[in-house]
Amino acid sequence: MSMMPLDERFPTRAELIELYAARSGRDLSHVRFYHALSLYRVTVIIAQIYIRYVRGQTQDQRFAGFGPRIPAAAQAALDVALGAA
């Protein structure tokens, strides 16, 4: 899943990771784990906000559309964890 438009002038995610590792000297062999973890965390945050909306603890109508997005967000995290994304 890509949030940015595809443009050949932008480096790929793999290229960015390689460049960061080379310049920082850090071991990024587990970067996929942290990417998946961050997506799961965002999914939980979205779910928490949505359940507050459903329970009437907030009336902000912007949160009404969060519910249908939760399964897709969880699937994106799973895809990254399994190496499918």
Distance bins in CASP14 RR format, pairs under 12 A and 6 or more apart:
PFRMAT RR
TARGET T0000
AUTHOR 0000-0000-0000
RMODE 2
METHOD distances of the structure
MODEL  1
1 13 0 0 0 0 0 1 0 0 0 0 0
1 35 0 0 0 0 0 1 0 0 0 0 0
1 36 0 0 0 0 0 1 0 0 0 0 0
1 39 0 0 0 0 1 0 0 0 0 0 0
1 42 0 0 0 0 0 1 0 0 0 0 0
1 72 0 0 0 0 1 0 0 0 0 0 0
1 73 0 0 0 0 1 0 0 0 0 0 0
1 75 0 0 0 0 1 0 0 0 0 0 0
1 76 1 0 1 0 0 0 0 0 0 0 0
1 77 0 0 0 0 1 0 0 0 0 0 0
1 78 0 0 0 0 0 1 0 0 0 0 0
1 79 1 0 0 1 0 0 0 0 0 0 0
1 80 0 0 0 0 1 0 0 0 0 0 0
1 84 0 0 0 0 0 1 0 0 0 0 0
1 85 1 0 1 0 0 0 0 0 0 0 0
2 10 0 0 0 0 1 0 0 0 0 0 0
2 12 0 0 0 0 1 0 0 0 0 0 0
2 13 0 0 0 0 1 0 0 0 0 0 0
2 76 0 0 0 0 0 1 0 0 0 0 0
2 80 0 0 0 0 0 1 0 0 0 0 0
2 85 0 0 0 0 1 0 0 0 0 0 0
3 10 0 0 0 0 0 1 0 0 0 0 0
3 13 0 0 0 0 0 1 0 0 0 0 0
3 39 0 0 0 0 0 1 0 0 0 0 0
3 42 0 0 0 0 0 1 0 0 0 0 0
3 76 0 0 0 0 0 1 0 0 0 0 0
4 10 1 0 0 1 0 0 0 0 0 0 0
4 11 0 0 0 0 0 1 0 0 0 0 0
4 12 0 0 0 0 0 1 0 0 0 0 0
4 13 0 0 0 0 1 0 0 0 0 0 0
4 16 0 0 0 0 0 1 0 0 0 0 0
6 12 0 0 0 0 1 0 0 0 0 0 0
6 13 0 0 0 0 0 1 0 0 0 0 0
8 15 0 0 0 0 0 1 0 0 0 0 0
9 15 0 0 0 0 0 1 0 0 0 0 0
10 16 0 0 0 0 1 0 0 0 0 0 0
11 17 0 0 0 0 1 0 0 0 0 0 0
11 18 0 0 0 0 1 0 0 0 0 0 0
11 19 1 0 0 1 0 0 0 0 0 0 0
11 20 0 0 0 0 0 1 0 0 0 0 0
12 18 0 0 0 0 1 0 0 0 0 0 0
12 19 0 0 0 0 0 1 0 0 0 0 0
13 19 0 0 0 0 0 1 0 0 0 0 0
13 20 0 0 0 0 0 1 0 0 0 0 0
13 28 0 0 0 0 0 1 0 0 0 0 0
13 31 0 0 0 0 1 0 0 0 0 0 0
13 32 0 0 0 0 0 1 0 0 0 0 0
13 35 0 0 0 0 1 0 0 0 0 0 0
13 80 0 0 0 0 0 1 0 0 0 0 0
13 85 0 0 0 0 1 0 0 0 0 0 0
14 20 0 0 0 0 0 1 0 0 0 0 0
14 21 0 0 0 0 0 1 0 0 0 0 0
14 28 0 0 0 0 0 1 0 0 0 0 0
14 31 0 0 0 0 1 0 0 0 0 0 0
14 32 0 0 0 0 0 1 0 0 0 0 0
14 35 0 0 0 0 0 1 0 0 0 0 0
15 21 0 0 0 0 0 1 0 0 0 0 0
15 22 0 0 0 0 0 1 0 0 0 0 0
16 22 0 0 0 0 0 1 0 0 0 0 0
16 23 0 0 0 0 0 1 0 0 0 0 0
16 24 0 0 0 0 0 1 0 0 0 0 0
16 28 0 0 0 0 0 1 0 0 0 0 0
16 31 0 0 0 0 0 1 0 0 0 0 0
16 35 0 0 0 0 0 1 0 0 0 0 0
17 23 0 0 0 0 0 1 0 0 0 0 0
17 24 0 0 0 0 0 1 0 0 0 0 0
17 26 0 0 0 0 0 1 0 0 0 0 0
17 27 0 0 0 0 0 1 0 0 0 0 0
17 28 1 0 1 0 0 0 0 0 0 0 0
17 29 0 0 0 0 0 1 0 0 0 0 0
17 30 0 0 0 0 0 1 0 0 0 0 0
17 31 1 0 1 0 0 0 0 0 0 0 0
17 32 0 0 0 0 1 0 0 0 0 0 0
17 34 0 0 0 0 0 1 0 0 0 0 0
17 35 0 0 0 0 1 0 0 0 0 0 0
18 24 0 0 0 0 0 1 0 0 0 0 0
18 25 0 0 0 0 0 1 0 0 0 0 0
18 26 0 0 0 0 0 1 0 0 0 0 0
18 28 0 0 0 0 1 0 0 0 0 0 0
18 29 0 0 0 0 0 1 0 0 0 0 0
18 31 0 0 0 0 0 1 0 0 0 0 0
19 25 0 0 0 0 0 1 0 0 0 0 0
19 26 0 0 0 0 0 1 0 0 0 0 0
19 28 0 0 0 0 0 1 0 0 0 0 0
20 26 1 0 0 1 0 0 0 0 0 0 0
20 27 0 0 0 0 0 1 0 0 0 0 0
20 28 1 0 0 1 0 0 0 0 0 0 0
20 31 0 0 0 0 1 0 0 0 0 0 0
21 27 1 0 0 1 0 0 0 0 0 0 0
21 28 1 0 1 0 0 0 0 0 0 0 0
21 29 0 0 0 0 1 0 0 0 0 0 0
21 30 0 0 0 0 0 1 0 0 0 0 0
21 31 0 0 0 0 1 0 0 0 0 0 0
22 28 0 0 0 0 1 0 0 0 0 0 0
24 31 0 0 0 0 0 1 0 0 0 0 0
26 34 0 0 0 0 0 1 0 0 0 0 0
27 34 0 0 0 0 0 1 0 0 0 0 0
28 34 0 0 0 0 1 0 0 0 0 0 0
28 35 0 0 0 0 0 1 0 0 0 0 0
30 36 0 0 0 0 0 1 0 0 0 0 0
30 37 0 0 0 0 1 0 0 0 0 0 0
30 81 0 0 0 0 0 1 0 0 0 0 0
31 37 0 0 0 0 0 1 0 0 0 0 0
31 38 0 0 0 0 0 1 0 0 0 0 0
31 80 0 0 0 0 0 1 0 0 0 0 0
31 83 0 0 0 0 0 1 0 0 0 0 0
32 38 0 0 0 0 0 1 0 0 0 0 0
32 39 0 0 0 0 0 1 0 0 0 0 0
32 77 0 0 0 0 0 1 0 0 0 0 0
32 79 0 0 0 0 0 1 0 0 0 0 0
32 80 1 0 0 1 0 0 0 0 0 0 0
32 81 1 0 0 1 0 0 0 0 0 0 0
32 82 0 0 0 0 1 0 0 0 0 0 0
32 83 1 0 0 1 0 0 0 0 0 0 0
32 84 0 0 0 0 0 1 0 0 0 0 0
32 85 0 0 0 0 1 0 0 0 0 0 0
33 39 0 0 0 0 0 1 0 0 0 0 0
33 40 0 0 0 0 0 1 0 0 0 0 0
33 77 0 0 0 0 0 1 0 0 0 0 0
33 80 0 0 0 0 1 0 0 0 0 0 0
33 81 1 0 0 1 0 0 0 0 0 0 0
33 82 0 0 0 0 0 1 0 0 0 0 0
33 83 0 0 0 0 0 1 0 0 0 0 0
34 40 0 0 0 0 0 1 0 0 0 0 0
34 41 0 0 0 0 0 1 0 0 0 0 0
34 77 0 0 0 0 0 1 0 0 0 0 0
34 80 0 0 0 0 1 0 0 0 0 0 0
34 81 0 0 0 0 0 1 0 0 0 0 0
35 41 0 0 0 0 0 1 0 0 0 0 0
35 42 0 0 0 0 0 1 0 0 0 0 0
35 76 0 0 0 0 0 1 0 0 0 0 0
35 77 0 0 0 0 1 0 0 0 0 0 0
35 78 0 0 0 0 0 1 0 0 0 0 0
35 79 0 0 0 0 0 1 0 0 0 0 0
35 80 1 0 1 0 0 0 0 0 0 0 0
35 81 0 0 0 0 1 0 0 0 0 0 0
35 82 0 0 0 0 0 1 0 0 0 0 0
35 83 0 0 0 0 1 0 0 0 0 0 0
35 85 0 0 0 0 1 0 0 0 0 0 0
36 42 0 0 0 0 0 1 0 0 0 0 0
36 43 0 0 0 0 0 1 0 0 0 0 0
36 73 0 0 0 0 0 1 0 0 0 0 0
36 74 0 0 0 0 0 1 0 0 0 0 0
36 75 0 0 0 0 0 1 0 0 0 0 0
36 76 0 0 0 0 1 0 0 0 0 0 0
36 77 1 0 1 0 0 0 0 0 0 0 0
36 78 1 0 0 1 0 0 0 0 0 0 0
36 79 0 0 0 0 1 0 0 0 0 0 0
36 80 1 0 1 0 0 0 0 0 0 0 0
36 81 1 1 0 0 0 0 0 0 0 0 0
36 82 0 0 0 0 1 0 0 0 0 0 0
36 83 0 0 0 0 1 0 0 0 0 0 0
36 84 0 0 0 0 0 1 0 0 0 0 0
36 85 0 0 0 0 1 0 0 0 0 0 0
37 43 0 0 0 0 0 1 0 0 0 0 0
37 44 0 0 0 0 0 1 0 0 0 0 0
37 77 0 0 0 0 1 0 0 0 0 0 0
37 78 0 0 0 0 0 1 0 0 0 0 0
37 80 0 0 0 0 1 0 0 0 0 0 0
37 81 0 0 0 0 1 0 0 0 0 0 0
38 44 0 0 0 0 0 1 0 0 0 0 0
38 45 0 0 0 0 0 1 0 0 0 0 0
38 73 0 0 0 0 0 1 0 0 0 0 0
38 76 0 0 0 0 0 1 0 0 0 0 0
38 77 0 0 0 0 1 0 0 0 0 0 0
38 80 0 0 0 0 1 0 0 0 0 0 0
38 81 0 0 0 0 0 1 0 0 0 0 0
39 45 0 0 0 0 0 1 0 0 0 0 0
39 46 0 0 0 0 0 1 0 0 0 0 0
39 70 0 0 0 0 0 1 0 0 0 0 0
39 72 0 0 0 0 0 1 0 0 0 0 0
39 73 1 0 0 1 0 0 0 0 0 0 0
39 74 0 0 0 0 1 0 0 0 0 0 0
39 75 0 0 0 0 1 0 0 0 0 0 0
39 76 1 0 1 0 0 0 0 0 0 0 0
39 77 1 1 0 0 0 0 0 0 0 0 0
39 78 0 0 0 0 1 0 0 0 0 0 0
39 79 0 0 0 0 1 0 0 0 0 0 0
39 80 1 0 1 0 0 0 0 0 0 0 0
39 81 0 0 0 0 1 0 0 0 0 0 0
39 85 0 0 0 0 1 0 0 0 0 0 0
40 46 0 0 0 0 0 1 0 0 0 0 0
40 47 0 0 0 0 0 1 0 0 0 0 0
40 70 0 0 0 0 0 1 0 0 0 0 0
40 73 0 0 0 0 1 0 0 0 0 0 0
40 74 1 0 0 1 0 0 0 0 0 0 0
40 75 0 0 0 0 0 1 0 0 0 0 0
40 76 0 0 0 0 1 0 0 0 0 0 0
40 77 1 0 1 0 0 0 0 0 0 0 0
40 78 0 0 0 0 1 0 0 0 0 0 0
40 79 0 0 0 0 0 1 0 0 0 0 0
40 80 0 0 0 0 1 0 0 0 0 0 0
40 81 0 0 0 0 1 0 0 0 0 0 0
41 47 0 0 0 0 0 1 0 0 0 0 0
41 48 0 0 0 0 0 1 0 0 0 0 0
41 73 0 0 0 0 0 1 0 0 0 0 0
41 74 0 0 0 0 0 1 0 0 0 0 0
41 77 0 0 0 0 1 0 0 0 0 0 0
42 48 0 0 0 0 0 1 0 0 0 0 0
42 49 0 0 0 0 0 1 0 0 0 0 0
42 66 0 0 0 0 0 1 0 0 0 0 0
42 69 0 0 0 0 0 1 0 0 0 0 0
42 70 0 0 0 0 0 1 0 0 0 0 0
42 72 0 0 0 0 0 1 0 0 0 0 0
42 73 1 0 0 1 0 0 0 0 0 0 0
42 74 0 0 0 0 1 0 0 0 0 0 0
42 76 0 0 0 0 1 0 0 0 0 0 0
42 77 0 0 0 0 1 0 0 0 0 0 0
42 80 0 0 0 0 0 1 0 0 0 0 0
43 49 0 0 0 0 0 1 0 0 0 0 0
43 50 0 0 0 0 0 1 0 0 0 0 0
43 66 0 0 0 0 0 1 0 0 0 0 0
43 67 0 0 0 0 0 1 0 0 0 0 0
43 69 0 0 0 0 1 0 0 0 0 0 0
43 70 1 0 0 1 0 0 0 0 0 0 0
43 71 0 0 0 0 1 0 0 0 0 0 0
43 72 0 0 0 0 1 0 0 0 0 0 0
43 73 1 0 1 0 0 0 0 0 0 0 0
43 74 1 0 1 0 0 0 0 0 0 0 0
43 75 0 0 0 0 1 0 0 0 0 0 0
43 76 0 0 0 0 1 0 0 0 0 0 0
43 77 1 0 1 0 0 0 0 0 0 0 0
43 78 0 0 0 0 1 0 0 0 0 0 0
43 80 0 0 0 0 0 1 0 0 0 0 0
43 81 0 0 0 0 0 1 0 0 0 0 0
44 50 0 0 0 0 0 1 0 0 0 0 0
44 51 0 0 0 0 0 1 0 0 0 0 0
44 66 0 0 0 0 0 1 0 0 0 0 0
44 70 0 0 0 0 1 0 0 0 0 0 0
44 73 0 0 0 0 1 0 0 0 0 0 0
44 74 0 0 0 0 1 0 0 0 0 0 0
44 77 0 0 0 0 1 0 0 0 0 0 0
45 51 0 0 0 0 0 1 0 0 0 0 0
45 52 0 0 0 0 0 1 0 0 0 0 0
45 63 0 0 0 0 0 1 0 0 0 0 0
45 66 0 0 0 0 1 0 0 0 0 0 0
45 69 0 0 0 0 0 1 0 0 0 0 0
45 70 0 0 0 0 0 1 0 0 0 0 0
45 73 0 0 0 0 1 0 0 0 0 0 0
46 52 0 0 0 0 0 1 0 0 0 0 0
46 53 0 0 0 0 0 1 0 0 0 0 0
46 62 0 0 0 0 0 1 0 0 0 0 0
46 63 0 0 0 0 1 0 0 0 0 0 0
46 65 0 0 0 0 1 0 0 0 0 0 0
46 66 1 0 1 0 0 0 0 0 0 0 0
46 67 1 0 0 1 0 0 0 0 0 0 0
46 68 0 0 0 0 0 1 0 0 0 0 0
46 69 1 0 0 1 0 0 0 0 0 0 0
46 70 1 0 1 0 0 0 0 0 0 0 0
46 71 0 0 0 0 0 1 0 0 0 0 0
46 72 0 0 0 0 0 1 0 0 0 0 0
46 73 1 0 1 0 0 0 0 0 0 0 0
46 74 0 0 0 0 1 0 0 0 0 0 0
46 76 0 0 0 0 0 1 0 0 0 0 0
46 77 0 0 0 0 0 1 0 0 0 0 0
47 53 0 0 0 0 0 1 0 0 0 0 0
47 54 0 0 0 0 0 1 0 0 0 0 0
47 63 0 0 0 0 0 1 0 0 0 0 0
47 66 1 0 0 1 0 0 0 0 0 0 0
47 67 1 0 0 1 0 0 0 0 0 0 0
47 68 0 0 0 0 0 1 0 0 0 0 0
47 69 0 0 0 0 1 0 0 0 0 0 0
47 70 1 0 1 0 0 0 0 0 0 0 0
47 71 0 0 0 0 0 1 0 0 0 0 0
47 73 0 0 0 0 1 0 0 0 0 0 0
47 74 0 0 0 0 1 0 0 0 0 0 0
47 77 0 0 0 0 0 1 0 0 0 0 0
48 54 0 0 0 0 0 1 0 0 0 0 0
48 55 0 0 0 0 0 1 0 0 0 0 0
48 57 0 0 0 0 0 1 0 0 0 0 0
48 58 0 0 0 0 0 1 0 0 0 0 0
48 63 0 0 0 0 0 1 0 0 0 0 0
48 66 0 0 0 0 1 0 0 0 0 0 0
48 67 0 0 0 0 0 1 0 0 0 0 0
48 70 0 0 0 0 0 1 0 0 0 0 0
49 55 0 0 0 0 0 1 0 0 0 0 0
49 56 0 0 0 0 0 1 0 0 0 0 0
49 57 0 0 0 0 1 0 0 0 0 0 0
49 58 1 0 0 1 0 0 0 0 0 0 0
49 60 0 0 0 0 1 0 0 0 0 0 0
49 62 0 0 0 0 1 0 0 0 0 0 0
49 63 1 0 1 0 0 0 0 0 0 0 0
49 64 0 0 0 0 0 1 0 0 0 0 0
49 65 0 0 0 0 0 1 0 0 0 0 0
49 66 1 0 1 0 0 0 0 0 0 0 0
49 67 0 0 0 0 1 0 0 0 0 0 0
49 69 0 0 0 0 0 1 0 0 0 0 0
49 70 0 0 0 0 0 1 0 0 0 0 0
49 73 0 0 0 0 0 1 0 0 0 0 0
50 56 0 0 0 0 0 1 0 0 0 0 0
50 57 0 0 0 0 0 1 0 0 0 0 0
50 58 0 0 0 0 1 0 0 0 0 0 0
50 60 0 0 0 0 0 1 0 0 0 0 0
50 62 0 0 0 0 0 1 0 0 0 0 0
50 63 1 0 1 0 0 0 0 0 0 0 0
50 64 0 0 0 0 1 0 0 0 0 0 0
50 65 1 0 0 1 0 0 0 0 0 0 0
50 66 1 1 0 0 0 0 0 0 0 0 0
50 67 1 0 1 0 0 0 0 0 0 0 0
50 68 0 0 0 0 1 0 0 0 0 0 0
50 69 0 0 0 0 1 0 0 0 0 0 0
50 70 1 0 0 1 0 0 0 0 0 0 0
50 71 0 0 0 0 0 1 0 0 0 0 0
50 73 0 0 0 0 0 1 0 0 0 0 0
51 57 0 0 0 0 1 0 0 0 0 0 0
51 58 0 0 0 0 0 1 0 0 0 0 0
51 63 0 0 0 0 1 0 0 0 0 0 0
51 66 0 0 0 0 1 0 0 0 0 0 0
51 67 0 0 0 0 1 0 0 0 0 0 0
51 70 0 0 0 0 1 0 0 0 0 0 0
52 58 1 0 1 0 0 0 0 0 0 0 0
52 59 0 0 0 0 0 1 0 0 0 0 0
52 60 0 0 0 0 1 0 0 0 0 0 0
52 63 1 0 0 1 0 0 0 0 0 0 0
52 64 0 0 0 0 0 1 0 0 0 0 0
52 66 0 0 0 0 1 0 0 0 0 0 0
52 67 0 0 0 0 0 1 0 0 0 0 0
53 59 1 0 0 1 0 0 0 0 0 0 0
53 60 1 0 0 1 0 0 0 0 0 0 0
53 61 0 0 0 0 1 0 0 0 0 0 0
53 62 0 0 0 0 1 0 0 0 0 0 0
53 63 1 1 0 0 0 0 0 0 0 0 0
53 64 1 0 0 1 0 0 0 0 0 0 0
53 65 0 0 0 0 1 0 0 0 0 0 0
53 66 1 0 0 1 0 0 0 0 0 0 0
53 67 0 0 0 0 1 0 0 0 0 0 0
54 63 0 0 0 0 1 0 0 0 0 0 0
54 64 0 0 0 0 1 0 0 0 0 0 0
54 65 0 0 0 0 0 1 0 0 0 0 0
54 66 0 0 0 0 1 0 0 0 0 0 0
54 67 0 0 0 0 1 0 0 0 0 0 0
54 70 0 0 0 0 0 1 0 0 0 0 0
55 63 0 0 0 0 0 1 0 0 0 0 0
56 63 0 0 0 0 1 0 0 0 0 0 0
56 64 0 0 0 0 0 1 0 0 0 0 0
57 63 0 0 0 0 0 1 0 0 0 0 0
58 64 0 0 0 0 0 1 0 0 0 0 0
58 66 0 0 0 0 0 1 0 0 0 0 0
60 66 0 0 0 0 0 1 0 0 0 0 0
63 69 0 0 0 0 0 1 0 0 0 0 0
63 70 0 0 0 0 0 1 0 0 0 0 0
65 72 0 0 0 0 0 1 0 0 0 0 0
66 72 0 0 0 0 0 1 0 0 0 0 0
66 73 0 0 0 0 1 0 0 0 0 0 0
67 73 0 0 0 0 1 0 0 0 0 0 0
67 74 0 0 0 0 0 1 0 0 0 0 0
69 75 0 0 0 0 0 1 0 0 0 0 0
69 76 0 0 0 0 0 1 0 0 0 0 0
70 76 0 0 0 0 0 1 0 0 0 0 0
70 77 0 0 0 0 0 1 0 0 0 0 0
71 77 0 0 0 0 0 1 0 0 0 0 0
71 78 0 0 0 0 0 1 0 0 0 0 0
72 78 0 0 0 0 0 1 0 0 0 0 0
72 79 0 0 0 0 0 1 0 0 0 0 0
72 85 0 0 0 0 0 1 0 0 0 0 0
73 79 0 0 0 0 0 1 0 0 0 0 0
73 80 0 0 0 0 0 1 0 0 0 0 0
74 80 0 0 0 0 0 1 0 0 0 0 0
74 81 0 0 0 0 0 1 0 0 0 0 0
75 81 0 0 0 0 0 1 0 0 0 0 0
75 82 0 0 0 0 0 1 0 0 0 0 0
75 84 0 0 0 0 1 0 0 0 0 0 0
75 85 0 0 0 0 1 0 0 0 0 0 0
76 82 0 0 0 0 0 1 0 0 0 0 0
76 83 0 0 0 0 0 1 0 0 0 0 0
76 84 0 0 0 0 1 0 0 0 0 0 0
76 85 1 0 0 1 0 0 0 0 0 0 0
77 83 0 0 0 0 0 1 0 0 0 0 0
77 84 0 0 0 0 0 1 0 0 0 0 0
77 85 0 0 0 0 1 0 0 0 0 0 0
78 84 0 0 0 0 1 0 0 0 0 0 0
78 85 0 0 0 0 1 0 0 0 0 0 0
79 85 1 1 0 0 0 0 0 0 0 0 0
END
